[in-house]
Amino acid sequence: MSDKRDGRPEAAIPQRGDALWEWSVFWHSDQLQACLPEDSAVGDQNLHTTWRAFFDALPDGAEVLDLGTGNGGLATQAVAVSRTRATPFTIHGVDLADIAPAQFVSSAKDLLAGVVFHGRTSMQALPFADGKFDAVVSQYAIEYTNVESSLAEALRVLKVGGCFRFLVHADDGVLKQRCCLQASQAEHILKSDLFITTESLLHRLVEAETIRTGTKIAEAEEAIAASRVVFDNLEDRFAGDEDRSLVDNLFAAIRTLPGMRRSHSIATLVSMTEEIRLLLLAQSKRLNAMQDAALDIASLTEFASYIKALGGSQLELEQATTGTAANCVGHWLSGTKAAKAKGMQA
Ligand SMILES: C[S@@+](CC[C@H](N)C(=O)[O-])C[C@H]1O[C@@H](n2cnc3c(N)ncnc32)[C@H](O)[C@@H]1O
């Protein structure tokens, strides 16, 4: 199969139906990490400082495991600290999605080379020996899974005396708020006629230019009008929305398609329309998963009680905040693995 379509590289949209297809789609793009808003440089810095302190406290040569690593945004922070050590850390990152950070991420290439990635690997069945790791971490990932089994695995592979730190989504945090709005925007667009009218518009425009009859030109004009109505209705629907990033990016992508008809075949334009729809579908699935994953106080308490039952001790729970407004972006859960799990026989 050719890897080019009209001079355009074949899009790398993973196979639908695969486990966590929606995340594989995301990680097959040039993104180092997920969830944090693009404009959250300050918040990101707050989180970065906390992670830095955690990795700084690890011994030389520590073995570190990042659960739900994605494209390795958190793991690379461990690599940066490791480089200051006489004996570097060994850092593993697991993710159930189809990840290939070296192939898709253009930034941090050097740091990414310091991580051993394990794609298509569930954190609920880790391929590591008991007590292998000095530290187990997760950033916005463990709460997406069956927490009871993921925590059991995390504590199993952690050494006695080893430490863990998890950053989890908060049910009342700003990330979830943003997620809810974008999820409803995505759902509304997916249910609208946007993609059907765009495809029809592309066909009618190409036909009108190829078969220059009055009928074909009139059909093209009708298709332009129909497309305008769909856009106007959607614009009305999203007019008051505080965050328009999803809508604006999507509309911009769709609006460039007609202008590409002289350099691309109709078949390519139609498949590009379908790709945009699939990307939106994947985004919608991720946004819904994030909403389901966010922990309220009751589930956070349950989460902490699982850790205690598995031998976690010195448990600390604190809110993660961003910037001067101290917006909540999640909860930190940290602690160590005690010598013996509660209820274990000597
Ligand atoms: C919100 S992303 C976070 C990624 C990364 N930690 C970051 O901060 O950028 C959640 C990740 O958890 C992964 N995930 C979900 N369920 C999983 C499972 N059972 N085992 C391993 N990874 C899983 C997803 O594929 C996704 O990459």
The ligand as an SDF file (V2000), in Angstrom:
LIG
                    3D

 27 29  0  0  0  0  0  0  0  0999 V2000
   -5.1560   10.6760   30.7730 C   0  0  0  0  0  0  0  0  0  0  0  0
   -4.0070    9.6040   30.0630 S   0  0  0  0  0  0  0  0  0  0  0  0
   -2.5680    9.9880   31.0210 C   0  0  0  0  0  0  0  0  0  0  0  0
   -1.2810    9.7040   30.3220 C   0  0  0  0  0  0  0  0  0  0  0  0
   -0.0080   10.2050   30.9950 C   0  0  0  0  0  0  0  0  0  0  0  0
    0.1670    9.6580   32.3170 N   0  0  0  0  0  0  0  0  0  0  0  0
    0.0460   11.7070   31.0270 C   0  0  0  0  0  0  0  0  0  0  0  0
    0.0020   12.2910   32.1170 O   0  0  0  0  0  0  0  0  0  0  0  0
    0.1560   12.3110   29.9550 O   0  0  0  0  0  0  0  0  0  0  0  0
   -4.5300    8.0270   30.7170 C   0  0  0  0  0  0  0  0  0  0  0  0
   -3.7120    6.8740   30.1840 C   0  0  0  0  0  0  0  0  0  0  0  0
   -4.0500    5.6690   30.8790 O   0  0  0  0  0  0  0  0  0  0  0  0
   -3.9660    4.6000   29.9500 C   0  0  0  0  0  0  0  0  0  0  0  0
   -4.7160    3.4510   30.4870 N   0  0  0  0  0  0  0  0  0  0  0  0
   -6.0410    3.3590   30.7020 C   0  0  0  0  0  0  0  0  0  0  0  0
   -6.3460    2.1330   31.1880 N   0  0  0  0  0  0  0  0  0  0  0  0
   -5.1770    1.4500   31.2940 C   0  0  0  0  0  0  0  0  0  0  0  0
   -4.8310    0.1390   31.7480 C   0  0  0  0  0  0  0  0  0  0  0  0
   -5.7420   -0.7200   32.1900 N   0  0  0  0  0  0  0  0  0  0  0  0
   -3.5260   -0.1970   31.7430 N   0  0  0  0  0  0  0  0  0  0  0  0
   -2.5720    0.6490   31.2950 C   0  0  0  0  0  0  0  0  0  0  0  0
   -2.8530    1.8940   30.8440 N   0  0  0  0  0  0  0  0  0  0  0  0
   -4.1300    2.2900   30.8530 C   0  0  0  0  0  0  0  0  0  0  0  0
   -4.5390    5.1900   28.6750 C   0  0  0  0  0  0  0  0  0  0  0  0
   -4.1780    4.4780   27.5310 O   0  0  0  0  0  0  0  0  0  0  0  0
   -3.9330    6.5970   28.7030 C   0  0  0  0  0  0  0  0  0  0  0  0
   -2.7140    6.6290   28.0210 O   0  0  0  0  0  0  0  0  0  0  0  0
  1  2  1  0
  2  3  1  0
  2 10  1  0
  3  4  1  0
  4  5  1  0
  5  6  1  0
  5  7  1  0
  7  8  2  0
  7  9  1  0
 10 11  1  0
 11 12  1  0
 11 26  1  0
 12 13  1  0
 13 14  1  0
 13 24  1  0
 14 15  1  0
 14 23  1  0
 15 16  2  0
 16 17  1  0
 17 18  1  0
 17 23  2  0
 18 19  1  0
 18 20  2  0
 20 21  1  0
 21 22  2  0
 22 23  1  0
 24 25  1  0
 24 26  1  0
 26 27  1  0
M  CHG  2   2   1   9  -1
M  END
$$$$
